[in-house]
Amino acid sequence: MALKDAFIAEIQHEASLTKKMLEHVPFDKKDWKPHEKSMTLGRLATHVAEINKWVSDILHIDDFDFTKDYDMKFHTAADKEQLLEVFQTSLDKGIADLTATDDNDLDKLWTVRRGEHVMFQAPKKVAIRGWAISHMVHHRGQLSVYLRLLNVPVPGMYGPSADERM
């Protein structure tokens, strides 16, 4: 199996779990946050929905500079329908870009910087795992805590949750 195909399978599996979590977000509480330093529920959910865009960025931008390549205007979906559209769009584009990639391209170096300051540098295959897949899993976990604090049933991810039975 080509490495890109393994990534596609993993991303699709994680996407099915992520979609379950996003479907539980109560948009009537989108401005709620558990702490003053935390993102709002709506912003965090939108961030989770957008994360697959990193797959495309990693594949198409060899030297990613936050001062040039990143829109610092943080978008929050207006409602659950828009949230799921953002999720599906970023997922579809990431998978399409991976499908069109040659495995040799995954060995190319990816650099993340803020101006002259290099923050991260690794092969693209490592970046996809860290900056896309692991990043999404991390924020999805945060989102599950938000749901729990709001008494929203939390869907299971790798098995049943306290709100689900086997």
TAZI-V878491 format. One record per backbone hydrogen bond with DSSP energy under -1.0 kcal/mol. NH is the residue of the N-H (numbers start at 0). CO is the residue of the C=O. If there is no record, write none. Layout:
BEGIN
<<NH,CO> <NH,CO>>
END
This chain:
BEGIN
<<5,1> <6,2> <7,3> <8,4> <9,5> <10,6> <11,7> <12,8> <13,9> <14,10> <15,11> <16,12> <17,13> <18,14> <19,15> <20,16> <21,17> <22,18> <23,20> <24,21> <26,24> <28,25> <29,26> <31,28> <37,34> <40,31> <41,29> <43,39> <44,40> <45,41> <46,42> <47,43> <48,44> <49,45> <50,46> <52,49> <53,50> <54,51> <56,52> <57,53> <58,54> <59,55> <60,56> <63,110> <65,112> <67,64> <68,64> <82,78> <83,79> <84,80> <85,81> <86,82> <87,83> <88,84> <89,85> <90,86> <91,87> <92,88> <93,89> <94,90> <95,91> <96,92> <97,93> <98,94> <99,95> <100,97> <104,101> <106,103> <107,104> <109,121> <110,61> <111,119> <112,63> <113,116> <116,113> <118,111> <119,111> <121,109> <123,107> <124,105> <125,122> <126,122> <127,123> <128,124> <129,125> <130,126> <132,127> <133,128> <135,131> <136,132> <137,133> <138,134> <139,135> <140,136> <141,137> <142,138> <143,139> <144,140> <145,141> <146,142> <147,143> <148,144> <149,145> <150,147> <151,146> <163,160>>
END
